[in-house]
């Protein structure tokens, strides 16, 4: 059985889901929020839900969609770098579901320091992989992700407030880049435009 090659990659779903999540998580961590009640339990639950829904499911769906399109139904034969994207979307999605549930139930944060080391390696791998493929916009995204996890490691192992805030700032900056990528990919695929993505 032969499947037609598809040029319509579902990456905008993952980009936008993570962008919204990073605006919520990063904006709250770095700057607080509008009409913030300062009820820590409610805030943690709300941030957990956003992490599960947008950071988690939007990326996980994208990663699974890409991996299936690369393997079971090879409709993305023309884009080997999508393997790195499928890996990253899937793992980041699962990671955000776990972090979101942890926040929602009020679990311990300490083990996330160890998680951040592995996800930092994944982020560096993404930057190297997309640089080698000549995809500079995706490389920039993974540099932003790497910076998030460098500071996540430092924040978790030192419990330094400045490092926690830096995580939020880099989440917000990476969220802005993710919004640009969402716009670019969508306009390129849907409208034949030529954004740098």
C-alpha positions as CSV (number, residue, x, y, z in Angstrom):
1,X,0.0,0.0,0.0
2,X,1.4,3.4,-1.0
3,X,0.6,6.7,0.8
4,X,0.8,10.1,-0.8
5,X,3.5,12.5,0.6
6,X,2.0,15.2,2.7
7,X,3.5,18.7,3.0
8,X,1.0,19.7,5.7
9,X,2.8,19.0,8.9
10,X,0.8,19.4,12.2
11,X,3.6,21.4,13.9
12,X,1.5,24.5,14.4
13,X,-0.7,22.7,16.9
14,X,2.4,21.9,19.1
15,X,3.9,25.4,18.6
16,X,0.7,27.2,19.6
17,X,-0.1,24.8,22.5
18,X,3.4,25.3,23.9
19,X,3.3,29.1,23.2
20,X,0.1,29.5,25.2
21,X,1.4,27.3,28.0
22,X,4.7,29.3,28.2
23,X,2.8,32.6,28.3
24,X,0.7,31.3,31.2
25,X,3.6,29.6,33.1
26,X,6.4,32.0,32.2
27,X,4.3,35.1,32.5
28,X,3.0,34.1,35.9
29,X,6.5,33.0,37.2
30,X,8.2,36.2,36.0
31,X,5.6,38.8,36.5
32,X,2.6,37.5,38.4
33,X,-0.8,37.8,36.7
34,X,-3.8,40.1,36.3
35,X,-6.3,39.8,39.0
36,X,-4.1,37.4,40.9
37,X,-5.7,36.2,44.0
38,X,-2.4,35.2,45.6
39,X,-4.0,31.9,46.7
40,X,-1.0,29.6,46.1
41,X,-3.1,26.3,46.0
42,X,-5.5,27.7,43.4
43,X,-2.7,29.2,41.4
44,X,-0.8,25.8,41.3
45,X,-4.0,24.0,40.2
46,X,-4.7,26.5,37.5
47,X,-1.1,26.4,36.2
48,X,-1.3,22.6,36.4
49,X,-4.4,22.5,34.2
50,X,-2.7,24.8,31.6
51,X,0.4,22.6,31.6
52,X,-1.7,19.4,31.1
53,X,-3.9,20.8,28.4
54,X,-1.8,23.1,26.3
55,X,1.8,22.2,27.2
56,X,0.9,18.5,27.4
57,X,-1.8,17.3,25.1
58,X,-1.2,19.8,22.3
59,X,2.4,18.7,22.0
60,X,1.7,15.0,22.6
61,X,-0.9,14.9,19.9
62,X,1.5,16.6,17.5
63,X,4.3,14.2,18.4
64,X,2.2,11.1,17.9
65,X,0.7,12.5,14.7
66,X,4.2,13.1,13.3
67,X,5.7,9.8,14.4
68,X,2.7,7.9,12.9
69,X,3.1,9.9,9.7
70,X,6.8,9.0,9.6
71,X,6.5,5.4,10.4
72,X,3.1,3.5,10.1
73,X,1.7,5.7,7.3
74,X,4.9,7.2,5.8
75,X,3.3,10.4,4.5
76,X,6.3,12.6,5.6
77,X,9.0,10.8,3.6
78,X,10.3,14.1,2.3
79,X,11.3,15.6,5.7
80,X,13.7,13.5,7.8
81,X,14.2,16.3,10.4
82,X,10.6,15.8,11.4
83,X,11.8,12.7,13.3
84,X,13.6,15.1,15.8
85,X,10.4,17.2,15.9
86,X,8.3,14.1,16.6
87,X,10.6,13.0,19.4
88,X,10.7,16.4,21.0
89,X,6.9,17.1,20.8
90,X,6.1,13.7,22.3
91,X,8.6,13.9,25.2
92,X,7.9,17.6,26.0
93,X,4.1,16.7,25.9
94,X,4.5,13.9,28.3
95,X,6.8,16.0,30.5
96,X,4.2,18.8,30.7
97,X,1.3,16.3,31.5
98,X,3.4,15.0,34.4
99,X,4.4,18.5,35.6
100,X,0.8,19.7,35.2
101,X,-0.6,16.8,37.3
102,X,2.2,17.3,39.9
103,X,1.2,21.0,40.2
104,X,-2.5,20.1,40.3
105,X,-2.2,17.5,43.1
106,X,0.5,19.5,45.0
107,X,3.3,17.0,44.6
108,X,7.0,17.4,45.4
109,X,9.0,19.6,43.0
110,X,12.5,18.2,43.8
111,X,12.6,15.3,41.3
112,X,12.0,17.8,38.5
113,X,15.7,18.8,38.8
114,X,16.7,15.4,37.5
115,X,14.0,15.6,34.8
116,X,15.4,18.9,33.7
117,X,18.8,17.5,33.1
118,X,17.4,14.9,30.6
119,X,15.2,17.4,28.9
120,X,18.1,19.9,28.7
121,X,20.0,17.1,26.7
122,X,16.9,16.7,24.5
123,X,16.8,20.5,23.9
124,X,20.5,20.6,23.0
125,X,20.0,17.6,20.7
126,X,17.2,19.5,19.0
127,X,19.4,22.6,18.5
128,X,22.2,20.5,17.0
129,X,19.9,18.4,14.8
130,X,18.0,21.3,13.3
131,X,21.3,23.2,12.8
132,X,22.7,20.2,10.9
133,X,19.5,20.1,8.8
134,X,19.8,23.9,8.1
135,X,16.5,24.7,9.9
136,X,17.6,27.9,11.7
137,X,14.2,28.9,13.0
138,X,13.7,25.5,14.7
139,X,17.3,25.7,16.0
140,X,16.5,29.0,17.6
141,X,13.5,27.4,19.3
142,X,15.6,24.6,20.7
143,X,18.2,27.2,21.9
144,X,15.4,28.9,23.8
145,X,14.3,25.5,25.2
146,X,17.9,24.8,26.3
147,X,18.1,28.1,28.2
148,X,14.8,27.3,29.9
149,X,16.2,23.9,31.1
150,X,19.6,25.3,32.1
151,X,17.8,27.6,34.5
152,X,15.4,24.9,35.5
153,X,18.3,22.7,36.6
154,X,19.9,25.6,38.5
155,X,16.5,26.6,40.0
156,X,15.7,23.0,41.2
157,X,19.1,22.3,42.6
158,X,19.7,25.6,44.4
159,X,16.1,26.8,45.0
160,X,17.3,30.3,44.1
161,X,14.4,32.7,43.3
162,X,16.4,34.5,40.6
163,X,16.9,31.2,38.7
164,X,13.1,30.4,39.1
165,X,12.3,33.8,37.6
166,X,14.8,33.3,34.8
167,X,12.9,30.1,33.9
168,X,9.8,32.2,33.6
169,X,11.5,34.9,31.5
170,X,13.0,32.4,29.1
171,X,9.6,30.6,28.9
172,X,8.0,33.9,27.9
173,X,10.6,34.7,25.3
174,X,10.5,31.2,23.9
175,X,6.7,31.6,23.8
176,X,7.0,34.7,21.7
177,X,9.2,32.8,19.2
178,X,6.7,29.9,19.2
179,X,3.9,32.4,18.3
180,X,6.0,33.6,15.4
181,X,6.6,30.0,14.3
182,X,2.8,29.3,14.6
183,X,2.0,32.3,12.4
184,X,4.7,31.5,9.9
185,X,3.9,27.9,9.5
186,X,0.1,28.5,9.3
187,X,0.5,31.3,6.8
188,X,3.0,29.3,4.7
189,X,0.8,26.2,4.6
190,X,-2.6,27.8,4.4
191,X,-1.9,30.8,2.3
192,X,1.3,30.1,0.3
193,X,3.2,32.9,2.0
194,X,6.9,32.8,2.6
195,X,7.6,33.4,6.3
196,X,11.1,32.4,7.6
197,X,10.2,29.2,9.4
